Amino acid sequence: MEILSQIFAIIRKDLLMELRDKQVISSMLVFSLIVVVIFNFVFEPGDSQTKLTIPGVLWVLIIFAGNLGLARSFGREREQGGIQGLILCPIDKSYIYIAKVIVNIFFMMLVEAITLPIFWVLFDMSPDINFPALLLVLFLGTTGFAAVGTIFSAISAHTKSSEVMLPILLFPVSVPVVLAASKSTAKILAGSSLGEISGWIKMLIGFDAVFLIACFLLYEYVFEE
């Protein structure tokens, strides 16, 4: 219970900071909406070729908007001297990682929840799909991306060009998660059931578990450096 209360305290601190300045949500949401509008003009809604590109467009939106949020995750701590405060906290540094991952997942899922209905309408997508399966894939893909992105955000925060360094480190490592998520999304939008994409779902769960465990074990050394 003490560990949970410590994790919750860090989560609460990040949420209160975001409610005060709204830097993360606003930047991610504006970027997402701009991408949706631009791609809506580029592709013809309802066209058969457009339907093939929708999963890729959706995940391009998610990963690039997520990158903006992850960059601010520790960039804001660095600017306000919060990193030194976190280092001095009487808590295992790996639990700081857990708190940061939860916050990043929350921000990404919140932006997805706002953007997805607009995306759906502008691209004239069919409502006859398996929404629970799609939401599961979005959650698993977002979790894997945030798990890797949080530790790389901590690494890049100590560099002079953190905004450039983060995507260089993050995107190559997150390719398996993004690939599995986009393939799953494509099959769901094509009308496949959850059982038919169970292989991709298991792959996503496996990548998420590996990334979360590895980053949890390594975070203390990365953070203190």
C-alpha positions as CSV (number, residue, x, y, z in Angstrom):
1,M,0.0,0.0,0.0
2,E,2.9,2.4,0.7
3,I,4.3,1.7,-2.8
4,L,0.9,2.4,-4.4
5,S,0.5,5.6,-2.4
6,Q,3.9,6.8,-3.6
7,I,3.1,5.9,-7.2
8,F,-0.2,7.7,-6.9
9,A,1.5,10.8,-5.5
10,I,3.7,11.1,-8.6
11,I,0.7,10.5,-10.9
12,R,-1.3,13.1,-9.0
13,K,1.6,15.6,-9.3
14,D,1.9,15.1,-13.1
15,L,-1.9,15.4,-13.6
16,L,-2.0,18.6,-11.5
17,M,0.9,20.1,-13.5
18,E,-1.0,19.3,-16.7
19,L,-4.2,20.8,-15.5
20,R,-2.3,24.0,-14.6
21,D,-0.4,24.5,-18.0
22,K,-2.1,22.0,-20.4
23,Q,1.1,21.8,-22.5
24,V,1.0,18.0,-23.2
25,I,-2.7,17.6,-24.0
26,S,-3.0,20.7,-26.1
27,S,0.1,20.0,-28.2
28,M,-0.9,16.4,-28.8
29,L,-4.5,17.2,-29.6
30,V,-3.7,20.1,-32.0
31,F,-1.2,18.0,-33.8
32,S,-3.6,15.0,-34.1
33,L,-6.4,17.2,-35.4
34,I,-4.1,18.8,-38.0
35,V,-2.9,15.4,-39.2
36,V,-6.5,14.1,-39.5
37,V,-7.6,17.2,-41.5
38,I,-4.5,17.1,-43.8
39,F,-4.9,13.3,-44.6
40,N,-8.6,13.9,-45.1
41,F,-7.8,16.3,-47.9
42,V,-5.1,14.0,-49.4
43,F,-7.3,10.8,-49.5
44,E,-10.8,10.5,-50.8
45,P,-13.1,9.4,-47.9
46,G,-14.9,6.1,-48.6
47,D,-12.6,5.1,-51.5
48,S,-11.4,1.5,-51.5
49,Q,-7.7,2.5,-51.6
50,T,-8.2,4.9,-48.8
51,K,-9.6,2.2,-46.6
52,L,-6.3,0.3,-47.0
53,T,-4.3,3.3,-45.8
54,I,-6.5,4.1,-42.8
55,P,-4.7,1.8,-40.3
56,G,-1.3,3.3,-41.2
57,V,-2.7,6.9,-41.0
58,L,-4.2,6.2,-37.6
59,W,-1.0,4.8,-36.1
60,V,1.1,7.5,-37.7
61,L,-1.1,10.0,-35.9
62,I,-0.8,8.1,-32.6
63,I,2.9,7.6,-32.5
64,F,3.8,11.2,-33.6
65,A,1.3,12.7,-31.2
66,G,2.6,10.4,-28.5
67,N,6.1,11.4,-29.2
68,L,5.2,15.0,-28.4
69,G,3.7,14.0,-25.1
70,L,6.6,11.8,-24.2
71,A,9.1,14.6,-25.0
72,R,7.3,16.8,-22.5
73,S,7.1,14.1,-19.9
74,F,10.7,14.8,-18.7
75,G,11.3,18.0,-20.5
76,R,9.0,19.8,-18.1
77,E,10.7,18.1,-15.2
78,R,14.1,19.3,-16.4
79,E,13.0,22.9,-17.0
80,Q,11.4,23.2,-13.6
81,G,14.1,21.3,-11.6
82,G,11.7,18.5,-10.9
83,I,14.3,15.7,-11.8
84,Q,16.4,16.6,-8.8
85,G,13.3,16.4,-6.6
86,L,12.4,13.0,-8.0
87,I,15.9,11.7,-7.4
88,L,15.6,12.8,-3.7
89,C,12.3,11.1,-3.2
90,P,12.5,8.2,-0.8
91,I,11.1,5.7,-3.3
92,D,12.6,3.1,-5.6
93,K,13.3,4.9,-8.9
94,S,11.7,2.0,-10.8
95,Y,8.4,3.0,-9.3
96,I,8.8,6.5,-10.8
97,Y,8.9,4.7,-14.1
98,I,5.6,3.0,-13.4
99,A,3.9,6.3,-12.5
100,K,5.3,8.0,-15.6
101,V,4.1,5.2,-17.8
102,I,0.6,5.3,-16.4
103,V,0.4,9.1,-16.9
104,N,1.7,8.9,-20.5
105,I,-0.8,6.1,-21.3
106,F,-3.6,8.2,-19.8
107,F,-2.6,11.3,-21.9
108,M,-2.3,9.3,-25.1
109,M,-5.6,7.4,-24.6
110,L,-7.3,10.7,-23.8
111,V,-6.1,12.3,-27.1
112,E,-7.1,9.1,-28.9
113,A,-10.6,9.2,-27.4
114,I,-11.1,12.8,-28.6
115,T,-9.5,12.3,-32.0
116,L,-10.9,8.9,-33.0
117,P,-14.6,10.0,-33.5
118,I,-13.4,12.9,-35.7
119,F,-11.2,10.5,-37.6
120,W,-14.1,8.1,-38.0
121,V,-16.5,10.8,-39.4
122,L,-14.0,12.5,-41.7
123,F,-12.9,9.2,-43.3
124,D,-16.5,7.9,-43.6
125,M,-15.6,4.7,-41.9
126,S,-18.2,1.9,-41.4
127,P,-19.7,1.6,-37.9
128,D,-20.1,-2.2,-38.3
129,I,-16.7,-3.2,-36.8
130,N,-15.6,-4.9,-33.6
131,F,-15.1,-1.8,-31.4
132,P,-14.0,-3.7,-28.3
133,A,-11.3,-5.4,-30.3
134,L,-10.2,-2.1,-31.8
135,L,-10.1,-0.5,-28.3
136,L,-8.0,-3.4,-27.0
137,V,-5.5,-3.1,-29.8
138,L,-5.3,0.7,-29.3
139,F,-4.7,0.2,-25.6
140,L,-2.0,-2.5,-26.1
141,G,-0.3,-0.6,-28.8
142,T,-0.3,2.6,-26.7
143,T,1.0,0.7,-23.7
144,G,3.9,-0.7,-25.6
145,F,4.8,2.6,-27.1
146,A,4.6,4.5,-23.8
147,A,6.6,1.8,-22.0
148,V,9.6,2.3,-24.4
149,G,9.0,6.0,-24.8
150,T,9.1,6.8,-21.1
151,I,12.6,5.4,-20.6
152,F,13.9,7.0,-23.7
153,S,12.3,10.3,-22.7
154,A,14.4,10.1,-19.4
155,I,17.5,9.4,-21.4
156,S,17.0,12.2,-24.0
157,A,16.0,14.7,-21.3
158,H,19.7,15.0,-20.4
159,T,20.8,15.9,-23.9
160,K,20.9,19.3,-25.5
161,S,18.6,18.3,-28.4
162,S,16.1,16.1,-26.5
163,E,13.3,16.7,-29.0
164,V,15.5,15.4,-31.8
165,M,17.1,12.6,-29.9
166,L,13.9,11.0,-28.5
167,P,12.3,10.0,-31.9
168,I,15.8,8.7,-33.1
169,L,16.0,6.4,-30.1
170,L,12.3,5.6,-29.8
171,F,11.0,4.8,-33.3
172,P,13.4,2.0,-34.3
173,V,12.8,0.1,-31.0
174,S,9.0,0.6,-31.1
175,V,8.7,-0.8,-34.6
176,P,7.5,-4.3,-33.5
177,V,4.7,-2.8,-31.4
178,V,3.6,-0.4,-34.1
179,L,3.7,-3.1,-36.8
180,A,1.7,-5.5,-34.7
181,A,-0.8,-2.8,-33.8
182,S,-1.3,-1.5,-37.3
183,K,-1.7,-5.1,-38.7
184,S,-4.3,-5.8,-36.0
185,T,-6.1,-2.6,-36.8
186,A,-6.2,-3.3,-40.5
187,K,-7.7,-6.8,-39.9
188,I,-10.3,-5.4,-37.5
189,L,-11.3,-2.7,-39.9
190,A,-11.6,-5.4,-42.6
191,G,-14.2,-7.2,-40.5
192,S,-12.0,-9.8,-38.7
193,S,-13.1,-11.1,-35.3
194,L,-10.9,-11.0,-32.2
195,G,-10.2,-14.7,-32.6
196,E,-8.9,-14.2,-36.1
197,I,-6.3,-11.7,-34.9
198,S,-5.4,-13.5,-31.7
199,G,-1.9,-14.1,-33.0
200,W,-1.2,-10.4,-33.4
201,I,-2.8,-9.7,-30.0
202,K,-0.6,-12.3,-28.3
203,M,2.4,-10.6,-30.0
204,L,1.4,-7.2,-28.7
205,I,0.9,-8.6,-25.2
206,G,4.3,-10.3,-25.4
207,F,6.1,-7.1,-26.6
208,D,4.3,-5.0,-23.9
209,A,5.4,-7.5,-21.2
210,V,9.0,-7.6,-22.4
211,F,9.3,-3.8,-22.7
212,L,7.6,-3.1,-19.4
213,I,9.7,-5.6,-17.4
214,A,13.0,-4.6,-19.1
215,C,12.5,-0.9,-18.7
216,F,11.3,-1.3,-15.1
217,L,14.5,-3.2,-14.2
218,L,16.8,-0.7,-16.1
219,Y,15.1,2.6,-15.2
220,E,16.8,3.1,-11.9
221,Y,20.3,3.1,-13.6
222,V,19.1,5.3,-16.5
223,F,17.3,7.8,-14.3
224,E,20.2,8.3,-11.8
225,E,22.7,8.7,-14.7
